[in-house]
């Protein structure tokens, strides 16, 4: 079963851990099955000669809380800073 989960899976190493890009089912399978977790760690050690922890890879979250600033606001903010502006309406 482990092979079917690993097929097409990407893994990333952050220097301390090997993180697997995986489905929730694979993540739960690793967490609930100590033998599988142990085998993965042993295999990684045989290849790299370094002991790593393992875990799921999660994409970095983007900060969507930043409000968009209009062009007019940006220009009015820049003007007091000494930026010469010439606004031409077309």
Protein Blocks (a to p, Z undefined) as FASTA:
>chain_A
ZZmmmgopacddehjaccddddfklmmmmmmmmklmmmmmmmmmmmnopacddddddddd
ddfkbccddfklmmmmmmmnopacddddZZ
